[in-house]
Amino acid sequence: MRPLRAVQLASILVLLFFSDAQSEPPPRQKAILVTGASTGIGRKVTERLAADGYFVYAGARKDADIEALSKIENVQGIRLDVTKEADIEAALETVKKSGRGLYGLINNAGIGTAGSILDSPPEEFDLAMQVNVGGVWRMTRAFAPLIIESKGRIATTSSISGILAGPTITNYVMSKHAIEGFTDSVAAELAPHGVHVCAIEPGSYKTEIFRSTAKRLGGKYAKQANALDKLEEPDAVAAAFAAAMSEPTPKRRYLIVAVDDHARRTIKKQIEQLVQLNEGHAFTYDRAELIEMLDEALVGSRPRIPAKLMRE
């Protein structure tokens, strides 16, 4: 009986050893930094990612917003004005000291603005560029080394206005077109490091960006802002950001709109630009060649997803 007990004991010890050796420590919680997290899209994205199990550094400018964000599970509110280098440096130091690393950067902070080239004051142009373009550039430049280290993701809130254009939102359109080019350029730059970069292009959703614009500009814009309260909450936009952070192969662009007309006008605009670029030069392609290019681009494209599923 003793030899049998010895064998049994030895077997148990071997099983325990290999079980301990082969078991892996729980994966480190991935951390994501969201700018402009106090309201609207930024708040929805913060809540969605935190619920999905990420640890979220939620950037905001006001003490009350930072405190409110920090009360959400898996969220740490941090002071962050993307136009201030001191705030960015402090946020970077906070992230580094936490020891979590940084898997994702979501450049969401932005402002709305209105007015044509003829009536928009210079300070509106400067503000739009400082926040919507300069803020994205500064944040990406500061946090890219951490994202490269984790082979992570960078996603930026663009807009269908980064593809379309209108006569009364010149500064805003210009800033979002800049984000489109920035996304492609940074994607090419960081791809060799295993980093995915994408842009989210929302249509019109219920956010505070319109109300803030109206408060700053006043007049007719105040009435327009009140009408926007009927828009949908940006849950579908938050879902797109969640996909950009989690999909094995995220898309370069996520078009998220609440109505068919916005999607149709955005796609038609791209087709119109294709025709304009192609016509009337030494290397103009005929219809058959263009269709062949389109077919090549459509290989592997994703099927249509019902609107209900886009929100989940």
Sequence and secondary structure as in RCSB ss.txt:
>XXXX:A:sequence
MRPLRAVQLASILVLLFFSDAQSEPPPRQKAILVTGASTGIGRKVTERLAADGYFVYAGARKDADIEALSKIENV
QGIRLDVTKEADIEAALETVKKSGRGLYGLINNAGIGTAGSILDSPPEEFDLAMQVNVGGVWRMTRAFAPLIIES
KGRIATTSSISGILAGPTITNYVMSKHAIEGFTDSVAAELAPHGVHVCAIEPGSYKTEIFRSTAKRLGGKYAKQA
NALDKLEEPDAVAAAFAAAMSEPTPKRRYLIVAVDDHARRTIKKQIEQLVQLNEGHAFTYDRAELIEMLDEALVG
SRPRIPAKLMRE
>XXXX:A:secstr
 HHHHHHHHHHHHHHHHHHHHH        EEEESS SSHHHHHHHHHHHHTT EEEEEESSHHHHHHHHTSTTE
EEEE  TT HHHHHHHHHHHHHHTS   EEEE       B TTTS HHHHHHHIIIIIIHHHHHHHHHHHHHHHH
T EEEEE  GGGTS  TTBHHHHHHHHHHHHHHHHHHHHHGGGT EEEEEEE S   THHHHHHHHH THHHHHH
HHGGGS  THHHHHHHHHHHH SS  SEEEE SSHHHHHHHHHHHHHHHHHHHTTSTT   HHHHHHHHHHHHTT
      HHHHT 
